[in-house]
Amino acid sequence: MKAKEFTPTAEQSLTQNAFDAVLQMIQVGALINGEVVSERRLAEELGLSRTPIREALGRLEGSHYLRRSGRTLLVNGVELSEILEIMSIRILLEADAARSAAGKMSAEKLAALRLKLTAMASPEQVSAGYHWEVDDFIHFSIAETGGNKLLLRLLGDLRTRTRMFGKETVPTRFEPGRQEHLAIIDAIEAGDGEAAAQAMARHIENARNAIVQSVAGSGIR
């Protein structure tokens, strides 16, 4: 017997739209760590009724993007200790994803990844938002090629929290990061799983070290 296809209701779609919109606001810093989240204000800004907003905020709280202080809902930011844990987990998961993707990525996808990277000539010409877009495209493309759907969901959450910690990229990581991505792609194209895994682990480790150095330089603890 064929399973009945699920079609979201209009209300469910509105809730998803609200969820995506508020999460985007958190990611880009329009809602910052510790800021009070107002159901009424969001409903007005997004042009939605309060019901889908309320349901979306409940989902965001359940996913730990928001937290409660008494009856007040606040943005739940990412602290340095958490981002270091996140990066350690990403090293393990994404190195394995790169290993699994080796020799499996299509020529078209490889060419698309290289084109995105070579088009980014200098940090002055690339906005932080576009840099994140390209970075997402690369890392998700590798995870998708590996074929692990659970990994994709976990990676989405981990990358969202990574972006919440630092809305802007670390300037000194622009060119090194670009070259590291190319090394990962080279290894995947060559079908060398171990080299791909090592290149990915090195890339995320270097990003983690840059975060620590950036935070130490700013005096944040």
Secondary structure, DSSP 8 states (H G I E B T S, - for coil): ---------HHHHHHHHHHHHHHHHHHHTSS-TT-B--HHHHHHHHT--HHHHHHHHHHHHHTTSEEEETTEEEE----HHHHHHHHHHHHHHHHHHHHHHTTTS-HHHHHHHHHHHHH---GGGS-HHHHHHHHHHHHHHHHHHHT-HHHHHHHHHHHHHHHHH-SS--GGGHHHHHHHHHHHHHHHHHT-HHHHHHHHHHHHHHHHHHHHHHHHHHT--
